[in-house]
Amino acid sequence: MRFLHAGKPNGLATLRDGLDLVLRRNGHEPAASPELADLVINHLGMDDPRPFRRGGRGVFVVSVGALPGKEHAVESLYPLLVRTMSNLLIVVPPAGNPAIAHLVTPEQGHVVVRSDALDTHFFDTIYARMHPMATSRMVIENIFQADLEPALWDGDEHTDSIGLAGRFLDELNLLPAPFPIEEQLSPREMRHLKRMYGIGGLSYGNFSARLDRDRFWMSASGVDKSKLHDVGRDILLVTGYDAERNAMRLSVPPGVEPRRVSVDAIEHWLIYRENPGVGAILHVHAWLEGAPCTEMQYPCGTYELGRAVADLVRAAPDPVHAVVGQKNHGLTLTGTSLPEILDRVRGSLVRNVPMT
């Protein structure tokens, strides 16, 4: 994994050097240009924090900055995470204060790393939390083929069920957050959050329905989940995963400018491939008590997250009717159909996912 520093350390040169050293010590090489970087350390000017522009690439961004004082609640740091469009935010006290780092991620909330000094142990601890997320493989590229059979151009009963699931999520009005985020963010920051996550409308989640042995319909990314109608734009047919190109394959009608499929398509593909009896999958940012849970929350859209969830589904007593928790993030539920899944969870979902 190649890394790059962006921005200026702004008085945090020791922190910059420590992160640089721990990355090199663990085999990561500096990138010659932003286009070649897999990981960007974005050093923030705290008077005017700016995001690193990914340019549509699957780059993991760690933003670093300093705030006055020694302690900060996640509620005060989360808006900064949103404004800088970061995968991970690291905030430290000004130079001269004890070695404290506040780590904030979109799903995992707030973790504090403390040490007696800015020493090897301090940076190794930060790296241990950053590494699994930063080195996971994003599967966000799509390969579109305009070969969808005409009989499916207007959808079928499976796409109708996806529209039903979208309206269900819209009624729940869920967002990916570790606390009631609408109480902490301004209307402007809420709009920024929706753009960051590609949220159209207030609903958040994704869902799919199997068409046949090898193909499944799935909701698109960045669309209003309450208004899923157009095949190729709102709902897409996933036909496979191209491991060599690390991309999902999709079949669309000719003459349609398609949207990308949901970033969790790789997770759904793994589950369908391994469990022929599964007819539908629902992913929602809510909780059910007692759900078996992944050991950590990889970023959404990564192969590693999909693999972790698929392993839990396969290990469930009944994989066709599984309920799997994604740590600090939400649920993936399997079923014979989307209406069957909705009937099982209606009225029992916990809105805010517990943080651990």
C-alpha positions as CSV (number, residue, x, y, z in Angstrom):
1,M,0.0,0.0,0.0
2,R,1.4,3.4,-1.1
3,F,0.8,6.4,1.1
4,L,1.0,10.2,0.6
5,H,1.0,13.2,2.9
6,A,-1.3,16.0,1.8
7,G,-1.5,19.5,3.4
8,K,0.9,20.9,6.0
9,P,1.5,19.5,9.5
10,N,0.6,22.9,11.1
11,G,2.7,22.4,14.2
12,L,2.3,18.6,14.3
13,A,5.5,17.7,12.6
14,T,6.3,15.1,15.3
15,L,2.9,13.4,14.6
16,R,3.5,13.5,10.9
17,D,7.0,11.9,11.3
18,G,5.6,9.3,13.6
19,L,2.9,8.2,11.2
20,D,5.4,8.2,8.4
21,L,7.8,6.0,10.3
22,V,5.2,3.5,11.4
23,L,3.9,3.2,7.9
24,R,7.4,2.6,6.5
25,R,8.2,0.2,9.3
26,N,5.2,-1.9,8.3
27,G,6.2,-2.2,4.6
28,H,4.2,0.7,3.1
29,E,6.0,2.9,0.5
30,P,5.6,6.6,-0.3
31,A,3.6,7.3,-3.4
32,A,5.2,9.5,-6.1
33,S,1.9,11.3,-6.8
34,P,-1.6,11.5,-5.5
35,E,-2.8,9.4,-8.4
36,L,-0.7,6.5,-7.2
37,A,-1.6,6.7,-3.5
38,D,-3.8,4.1,-1.8
39,L,-3.7,5.9,1.6
40,V,-3.6,9.7,2.1
41,I,-2.7,11.4,5.4
42,N,-4.5,14.7,5.0
43,H,-3.0,17.3,7.4
44,L,-5.8,19.8,8.2
45,G,-5.6,23.5,8.7
46,M,-8.0,23.7,11.6
47,D,-9.1,27.2,10.9
48,D,-10.3,26.1,7.5
49,P,-10.2,22.2,7.3
50,R,-10.3,21.0,3.7
51,P,-11.1,17.5,2.4
52,F,-8.7,15.6,0.1
53,R,-10.3,15.2,-3.2
54,R,-10.3,11.6,-4.2
55,G,-11.3,12.1,-7.8
56,G,-13.7,9.1,-7.8
57,R,-11.0,6.7,-6.7
58,G,-11.1,4.2,-3.8
59,V,-8.5,6.0,-1.7
60,F,-8.5,5.7,2.1
61,V,-8.2,9.2,3.7
62,V,-6.9,9.7,7.3
63,S,-7.3,13.4,8.3
64,V,-5.1,14.7,11.1
65,G,-5.4,17.9,13.1
66,A,-5.2,19.6,16.5
67,L,-7.9,21.1,18.6
68,P,-7.4,23.0,21.9
69,G,-8.0,21.2,25.1
70,K,-7.4,17.6,26.2
71,E,-10.8,15.9,25.9
72,H,-13.4,15.9,23.1
73,A,-16.6,14.0,22.7
74,V,-17.4,12.2,19.5
75,E,-20.4,14.6,19.0
76,S,-18.0,17.5,18.6
77,L,-15.6,15.6,16.4
78,Y,-18.0,13.9,14.1
79,P,-18.9,17.2,12.2
80,L,-15.2,17.6,11.4
81,L,-15.0,14.0,10.1
82,V,-18.0,14.8,7.9
83,R,-16.7,18.2,6.6
84,T,-13.3,16.6,5.7
85,M,-14.9,13.5,4.1
86,S,-12.5,11.3,5.9
87,N,-12.5,7.5,6.5
88,L,-10.6,8.2,9.8
89,L,-10.1,11.4,11.7
90,I,-7.2,11.7,14.2
91,V,-7.3,14.7,16.5
92,V,-4.6,15.4,19.0
93,P,-4.1,18.2,21.6
94,P,-1.6,21.0,20.7
95,A,2.1,20.3,20.9
96,G,3.4,20.0,24.4
97,N,0.3,18.2,25.7
98,P,0.4,14.5,26.7
99,A,0.3,11.9,24.0
100,I,-3.4,11.6,23.3
101,A,-5.1,10.8,20.0
102,H,-8.8,10.8,19.4
103,L,-9.8,8.5,16.6
104,V,-13.2,8.9,14.9
105,T,-14.6,6.8,12.1
106,P,-18.1,7.1,10.4
107,E,-19.4,3.9,12.0
108,Q,-17.1,3.1,14.9
109,G,-17.5,6.4,16.7
110,H,-14.8,7.5,19.2
111,V,-11.7,5.7,20.4
112,V,-9.0,7.4,22.6
113,V,-5.3,6.3,22.3
114,R,-3.1,7.4,25.3
115,S,0.6,7.0,26.0
116,D,3.2,8.6,28.2
117,A,5.0,9.9,25.1
118,L,4.8,10.1,21.3
119,D,6.8,6.9,21.2
120,T,6.8,3.7,19.2
121,H,4.0,2.1,21.3
122,F,1.8,5.2,20.7
123,F,2.1,5.0,16.9
124,D,1.9,1.2,16.8
125,T,-1.4,1.5,18.6
126,I,-2.8,4.0,16.1
127,Y,-1.5,1.9,13.2
128,A,-3.1,-1.3,14.6
129,R,-6.5,0.4,14.4
130,M,-5.9,2.0,11.1
131,H,-4.3,-0.9,9.2
132,P,-7.2,-3.3,8.8
133,M,-9.4,-0.5,7.4
134,A,-6.7,1.1,5.3
135,T,-5.5,-2.1,3.6
136,S,-8.9,-3.5,2.8
137,R,-9.8,-3.7,-0.9
138,M,-12.6,-1.4,-2.1
139,V,-14.8,-3.1,-4.7
140,I,-16.6,0.0,-6.1
141,E,-15.8,-0.2,-9.8
142,N,-18.6,-1.3,-12.2
143,I,-18.4,-3.0,-15.6
144,F,-21.5,-2.3,-17.5
145,Q,-22.7,-4.5,-20.4
146,A,-25.8,-3.3,-22.4
147,D,-27.0,-6.9,-22.8
148,L,-30.0,-7.1,-20.5
149,E,-32.8,-9.1,-22.1
150,P,-35.8,-7.0,-23.3
151,A,-38.2,-8.9,-21.1
152,L,-36.5,-7.3,-18.1
153,W,-36.2,-3.7,-19.3
154,D,-39.2,-2.7,-17.3
155,G,-38.3,-4.9,-14.3
156,D,-40.2,-7.9,-12.8
157,E,-41.7,-9.0,-9.4
158,H,-38.2,-8.9,-7.9
159,T,-37.6,-5.2,-8.8
160,D,-41.1,-4.5,-7.4
161,S,-40.0,-6.0,-4.1
162,I,-36.9,-3.8,-4.1
163,G,-39.2,-0.8,-4.5
164,L,-41.2,-2.0,-1.5
165,A,-38.0,-2.4,0.6
166,G,-37.0,1.1,-0.4
167,R,-40.2,2.6,0.9
168,F,-39.8,0.6,4.1
169,L,-36.3,2.1,4.8
170,D,-37.6,5.6,3.9
171,E,-40.2,5.3,6.6
172,L,-37.5,4.3,9.1
173,N,-35.5,7.4,8.2
174,L,-32.2,5.8,9.2
175,L,-28.7,7.3,8.7
176,P,-25.3,5.7,9.2
177,A,-24.3,7.1,12.6
178,P,-23.2,5.9,16.1
179,F,-25.6,8.3,17.8
180,P,-28.6,10.5,17.0
181,I,-26.6,12.5,14.5
182,E,-29.5,14.9,13.5
183,E,-29.1,16.3,17.0
184,Q,-25.4,17.1,16.5
185,L,-25.1,18.3,12.9
186,S,-26.4,21.5,11.4
187,P,-28.7,21.3,8.3
188,R,-25.7,22.2,6.1
189,E,-23.6,19.4,7.6
190,M,-26.4,16.9,7.2
191,R,-26.5,17.8,3.5
192,H,-22.8,17.2,3.4
193,L,-23.1,13.9,5.1
194,K,-25.7,12.7,2.6
195,R,-23.4,13.7,-0.3
196,M,-20.5,11.9,1.4
197,Y,-22.5,8.7,1.6
198,G,-24.3,9.1,-1.6
199,I,-27.7,9.3,0.1
200,G,-30.6,10.4,-2.0
201,G,-33.6,11.1,0.3
202,L,-33.5,10.3,4.0
203,S,-33.3,6.5,3.8
204,Y,-30.0,4.6,4.0
205,G,-29.3,0.9,3.4
206,N,-29.4,-1.4,0.5
207,F,-31.2,-4.6,-0.6
208,S,-31.2,-7.2,-3.3
209,A,-33.3,-10.0,-4.7
210,R,-32.1,-13.1,-6.5
211,L,-33.2,-13.5,-10.2
212,D,-31.6,-16.8,-10.9
213,R,-28.6,-18.9,-9.9
214,D,-26.0,-16.4,-10.9
215,R,-27.7,-13.0,-11.1
216,F,-29.5,-10.7,-8.6
217,W,-31.2,-7.3,-8.7
218,M,-29.8,-4.6,-6.4
219,S,-30.5,-1.0,-5.4
220,A,-28.2,1.6,-6.9
221,S,-25.9,3.9,-5.0
222,G,-26.9,7.5,-4.5
223,V,-30.6,7.3,-5.3
224,D,-33.8,8.1,-3.3
225,K,-34.6,4.7,-1.8
226,S,-38.3,5.7,-1.6
227,K,-38.5,6.0,-5.4
228,L,-36.8,3.0,-7.0
229,H,-38.3,2.5,-10.5
230,D,-35.9,2.6,-13.4
231,V,-34.0,-0.5,-14.4
232,G,-30.3,0.4,-15.0
233,R,-30.5,3.6,-12.9
234,D,-32.4,2.9,-9.7
235,I,-32.2,-0.9,-9.8
236,L,-29.4,-2.8,-11.4
237,L,-28.8,-6.5,-12.4
238,V,-25.6,-7.8,-11.0
239,T,-24.2,-10.7,-13.1
240,G,-20.9,-11.4,-11.3
241,Y,-17.6,-10.3,-9.8
242,D,-14.5,-9.8,-12.0
243,A,-11.6,-10.6,-9.6
244,E,-8.9,-9.6,-12.0
245,R,-10.4,-6.1,-12.4
246,N,-11.8,-6.0,-8.8
247,A,-15.1,-4.8,-10.2
248,M,-18.8,-5.9,-10.2
249,R,-20.3,-6.9,-13.6
250,L,-23.8,-5.5,-14.4
251,S,-26.2,-6.0,-17.2
252,V,-28.2,-2.9,-18.3
253,P,-30.7,-2.0,-21.0
254,P,-29.1,-0.4,-24.1
255,G,-29.3,3.4,-24.3
256,V,-29.4,3.9,-20.5
257,E,-26.8,5.9,-18.7
258,P,-26.4,3.6,-15.6
259,R,-25.7,4.5,-12.0
260,R,-23.3,2.5,-9.9
261,V,-24.7,-0.4,-7.9
262,S,-24.6,-0.2,-4.2
263,V,-21.1,-0.5,-2.7
264,D,-22.2,-3.6,-0.8
265,A,-22.7,-5.6,-4.0
266,I,-19.6,-7.7,-3.3
267,E,-21.1,-8.7,0.1
268,H,-24.4,-9.7,-1.5
269,W,-22.6,-11.6,-4.3
270,L,-20.6,-13.7,-1.8
271,I,-23.7,-14.6,0.1
272,Y,-25.8,-15.6,-2.9
273,R,-22.9,-17.6,-4.4
274,E,-22.4,-19.6,-1.2
275,N,-26.1,-20.0,-0.2
276,P,-28.3,-21.1,-3.1
277,G,-31.4,-21.0,-0.9
278,V,-31.1,-17.3,-0.1
279,G,-33.6,-15.3,-2.2
280,A,-33.1,-11.8,-0.9
281,I,-30.8,-9.7,1.3
282,L,-31.5,-6.6,3.3
283,H,-28.8,-4.3,4.8
284,V,-30.0,-1.7,7.3
285,H,-28.3,0.7,9.8
286,A,-30.3,-0.5,12.8
287,W,-29.9,-3.3,15.3
288,L,-31.5,-6.5,16.7
289,E,-30.4,-7.7,20.1
290,G,-28.4,-10.9,20.1
291,A,-27.2,-10.8,16.5
292,P,-23.8,-12.5,15.9
293,C,-21.4,-9.8,14.9
294,T,-18.2,-9.3,12.9
295,E,-15.1,-8.8,14.9
296,M,-14.4,-5.4,13.3
297,Q,-16.1,-3.0,10.9
298,Y,-14.2,-2.8,7.7
299,P,-15.2,0.1,5.4
300,C,-18.3,-0.4,3.4
301,G,-17.7,-1.6,-0.1
302,T,-14.6,-3.7,0.8
303,Y,-14.1,-7.3,-0.1
304,E,-13.0,-7.9,3.5
305,L,-16.3,-6.7,5.0
306,G,-18.2,-8.8,2.5
307,R,-16.1,-11.8,3.4
308,A,-16.6,-11.3,7.1
309,V,-20.4,-11.0,6.8
310,A,-20.7,-13.9,4.3
311,D,-18.7,-16.2,6.8
312,L,-21.2,-15.4,9.5
313,V,-24.1,-16.1,7.3
314,R,-22.7,-19.4,6.2
315,A,-22.1,-20.3,9.9
316,A,-25.6,-19.4,11.0
317,P,-28.0,-22.3,12.1
318,D,-30.2,-21.3,9.1
319,P,-28.2,-19.3,6.5
320,V,-31.4,-18.7,4.5
321,H,-32.9,-16.8,7.4
322,A,-29.7,-15.3,9.0
323,V,-29.4,-12.1,11.0
324,V,-25.8,-10.9,11.0
325,G,-24.4,-7.8,12.8
326,Q,-21.7,-5.6,11.3
327,K,-19.9,-4.3,14.4
328,N,-20.8,-0.7,15.2
329,H,-22.6,-0.4,11.9
330,G,-25.8,-2.3,11.2
331,L,-27.4,-5.5,10.1
332,T,-27.4,-7.8,7.1
333,L,-30.5,-10.1,6.9
334,T,-31.1,-13.0,4.5
335,G,-34.4,-14.5,3.5
336,T,-36.5,-16.2,0.8
337,S,-37.8,-12.8,-0.4
338,L,-37.7,-9.1,0.6
339,P,-41.3,-9.1,1.8
340,E,-40.5,-12.1,4.1
341,I,-37.5,-10.3,5.6
342,L,-39.5,-7.1,6.2
343,D,-42.2,-9.0,7.9
344,R,-39.6,-10.6,10.3
345,V,-38.1,-7.2,11.4
346,R,-41.0,-4.9,11.2
347,G,-41.4,-3.2,14.6
348,S,-38.4,-4.8,16.2
349,L,-35.4,-2.8,14.9
350,V,-33.4,-0.7,17.3
351,R,-32.6,2.6,15.6
352,N,-29.2,3.4,16.9
353,V,-26.5,0.7,16.7
354,P,-24.7,0.1,20.0
355,M,-21.0,1.2,20.0
356,T,-18.4,-1.2,21.4
